[in-house]
Amino acid sequence: MHEAFSEFGEIKNIYLNLERQTGFVKGYALVEYKTKREAQAAIDAMNGAELLTQKVVVDYAFKVGGSRVGCHNHHSTGIKVVTTENRRLQGQSDNSEVQL
């Protein structure tokens, strides 16, 4: 994950949520960049790409109202990476957003 997304900028944090019973990743990750420009570059390049044999959907992770904001302040920006298989398991279409 780090290798795939680090080419777009400085990664401040990567969060992988694990399933308690199995210990496997639930099917999504949060990646936090230092700048919105870096996050947008990752979204543009990786949305729809294949990562570890799974097609992924990449978008901003946090929204307030209709506008998108960073993870902790306006200088940091978080993105979410979701496998399309995880979306199908949750009964969502590929165009909808997963609530984290």
GUTI-937123 format. One record per residue (C-alpha): z, x, y. Coordinates in nm, 4 decimals. Example, Ala and Ser with C-alpha at 12.3 -4.5 7.8 and 13.67 -1.06 7.14 Angstrom:
GUTI-937123
       up     east    north
   0.7800   1.2300  -0.4500
   0.7140   1.3670  -0.1060
end
This chain:
GUTI-937123
       up     east    north
   0.0000   0.0000   0.0000
   0.1023   0.2709   0.2468
  -0.2083   0.4773   0.1741
  -0.4420   0.1803   0.2214
  -0.2939   0.0706   0.5543
  -0.1917   0.4025   0.7117
  -0.5489   0.4866   0.8073
  -0.5298   0.2206   1.0826
  -0.2252   0.3619   1.2603
   0.1384   0.4599   1.2391
   0.3247   0.2336   0.9980
   0.6792   0.1630   1.1097
   0.7822  -0.0391   0.8043
   0.6481  -0.1939   0.4839
   0.8386  -0.4778   0.3201
   0.7608  -0.5874  -0.0351
   0.9488  -0.8988  -0.1484
   1.0440  -0.8779  -0.5167
   1.0904  -1.1632  -0.7618
   1.4548  -1.1524  -0.8709
   1.3943  -1.2380  -1.2357
   1.1004  -1.0055  -1.3026
   1.1329  -0.7338  -1.0391
   0.7608  -0.7674  -0.9610
   0.6214  -0.8047  -0.6085
   0.5838  -1.1744  -0.5199
   0.2249  -1.1406  -0.4032
   0.2653  -1.0556  -0.0366
   0.3791  -0.7688   0.1819
   0.4662  -0.7244   0.5470
   0.3326  -0.4167   0.7263
   0.4638  -0.3285   1.0715
   0.2613  -0.1116   1.3092
   0.3615   0.0462   1.6358
   0.0855  -0.1208   1.8396
  -0.1090  -0.4451   1.8336
  -0.4331  -0.2436   1.8407
  -0.3395  -0.0741   1.5109
  -0.2464  -0.4070   1.3541
  -0.5744  -0.5652   1.4666
  -0.7718  -0.2720   1.3203
  -0.5981  -0.3267   0.9847
  -0.6690  -0.7006   0.9962
  -1.0348  -0.6459   1.0824
  -1.0884  -0.3886   0.8067
  -0.8694  -0.5221   0.5260
  -0.8965  -0.9026   0.5494
  -1.0978  -1.0050   0.2436
  -1.0914  -0.6556   0.0937
  -0.9848  -0.5725  -0.2599
  -0.6552  -0.3890  -0.2986
  -0.5144  -0.2965  -0.6401
  -0.7667  -0.5277  -0.8121
  -0.6714  -0.8265  -0.5922
  -0.8607  -0.9738  -0.2994
  -0.6223  -0.9860  -0.0014
  -0.5886  -1.1971   0.3102
  -0.4527  -1.0068   0.6105
  -0.3336  -1.1748   0.9311
  -0.0551  -1.1545   1.1883
   0.2806  -1.2235   1.0268
   0.4754  -1.3812   1.3103
   0.3882  -1.6592   1.5528
   0.5828  -1.8323   1.8267
   0.4250  -2.1620   1.9255
   0.0513  -2.1020   1.9448
   0.0720  -1.7355   2.0397
   0.1199  -1.4385   1.8099
   0.3963  -1.1880   1.8712
   0.5258  -0.8636   1.7214
   0.8037  -0.8241   1.4653
   1.0887  -0.7037   1.6857
   0.9436  -0.6678   2.0361
   0.6126  -0.6801   2.2161
   0.5395  -0.3131   2.1364
   0.5558  -0.3601   1.7569
   0.3216  -0.5804   1.5599
   0.3611  -0.7005   1.2033
   0.0873  -0.8184   0.9723
   0.1084  -0.9938   0.6384
  -0.0944  -0.9052   0.3329
  -0.1260  -1.1886   0.0802
  -0.3176  -1.1905  -0.2475
  -0.5547  -1.4831  -0.2871
  -0.4061  -1.5405  -0.6344
  -0.0629  -1.5938  -0.4751
  -0.2122  -1.8541  -0.2401
  -0.3621  -2.0478  -0.5326
  -0.0262  -2.0450  -0.7136
   0.1366  -2.1941  -0.4036
  -0.1304  -2.4654  -0.3863
  -0.2836  -2.3373  -0.0623
  -0.6476  -2.2863   0.0248
  -0.7739  -1.9395   0.1141
  -0.7942  -2.0437   0.4808
  -0.4343  -2.1573   0.5210
  -0.1399  -1.9389   0.6190
   0.1581  -1.8624   0.4003
   0.4950  -1.9244   0.5602
   0.7157  -1.6195   0.5111
end
